[in-house]
Amino acid sequence: MNSRNPAVPSDLGSAQPVDVRLMGDDRAVRALVAALQQAAACGPATYKPMRNDIGTRAYLSVIVPAGPAPAT
């Protein structure tokens, strides 16, 4: 369970923040974060080396727009 606070308050039916962790090659992770930040509402990313020092971990919040109500 994630204990971090969401980037924005969320109400049912409104945009929802999703915390994301990316792991992989440093250049690939940073390129994907940059693309996400251009295409979507994202908070700033924090970068940390992977535990085995082969690559990078990035953490950021992505705001997912509210979609249509699910069919029942």
Secondary structure, DSSP 8 states (H G I E B T S, - for coil): ---S--SS---TTS-EEEEEEEEE-HHHHHHHHHHHHHHSEE---EEEE-TTSSSEEEEEEEEE--------
